[in-house]
């Protein structure tokens, strides 16, 4: 019976993950730009998949976010690792 709401629940979790990526992670500082609200959507599906995977830890999620920020976005600044860790903890708390 609990599986019947899987689609709606997944969409709800995806929306929360999108918000966490935009507000807590936001490595390029665009959270206050209305036109950029979907900037990190491409990463939200992967992060949701990691969240559903019972073996994924906050460290795993933080490492993924850090890799995206450094390897794909070319970013590097002192607070970046902390942003990734903070966002990962918030995401993992959704379990």
NORZIUR-V97825 format. One record per residue. RES is the residue in three letters. OMEGA is omega as a letter, one per 30 degrees, with the letter a starting at -180 (NA if undefined). NEAR is the number of other ideal C-beta (glycine too) atoms within 8 Angstrom. Layout:
res->{RES/RES}
omega->{OMEGA/OMEGA}
near->{NEAR/NEAR}
This chain:
res->{UNK/UNK/UNK/UNK/UNK/UNK/UNK/UNK/UNK/UNK/UNK/UNK/UNK/UNK/UNK/UNK/UNK/UNK/UNK/UNK/UNK/UNK/UNK/UNK/UNK/UNK/UNK/UNK/UNK/UNK/UNK/UNK/UNK/UNK/UNK/UNK/UNK/UNK/UNK/UNK/UNK/UNK/UNK/UNK/UNK/UNK/UNK/UNK/UNK/UNK/UNK/UNK/UNK/UNK/UNK/UNK/UNK/UNK/UNK/UNK/UNK/UNK/UNK/UNK/UNK/UNK/UNK/UNK/UNK/UNK/UNK/UNK/UNK/UNK/UNK/UNK/UNK/UNK/UNK/UNK/UNK/UNK/UNK/UNK/UNK/UNK/UNK/UNK/UNK/UNK/UNK/UNK/UNK/UNK/UNK}
omega->{a/a/a/a/a/a/a/l/l/l/l/l/l/l/l/l/l/a/l/l/a/a/a/a/l/a/a/l/a/a/a/l/a/a/a/a/a/a/a/a/a/a/a/l/l/a/l/l/l/l/a/l/a/a/a/a/l/l/l/a/l/l/l/a/l/l/l/a/a/a/a/a/l/a/l/l/a/a/a/a/l/l/a/l/a/l/a/l/l/l/a/l/l/a/NA}
near->{3/4/5/5/7/7/6/7/8/9/8/8/11/11/8/9/14/12/8/12/15/12/8/9/13/12/12/7/5/9/8/3/7/4/4/8/7/6/8/11/8/5/11/12/9/8/14/12/8/11/14/6/7/4/4/9/7/10/7/10/16/13/9/12/17/11/9/11/13/11/7/7/9/6/9/5/5/3/6/13/8/7/14/15/10/10/15/14/9/10/13/12/6/9/4}
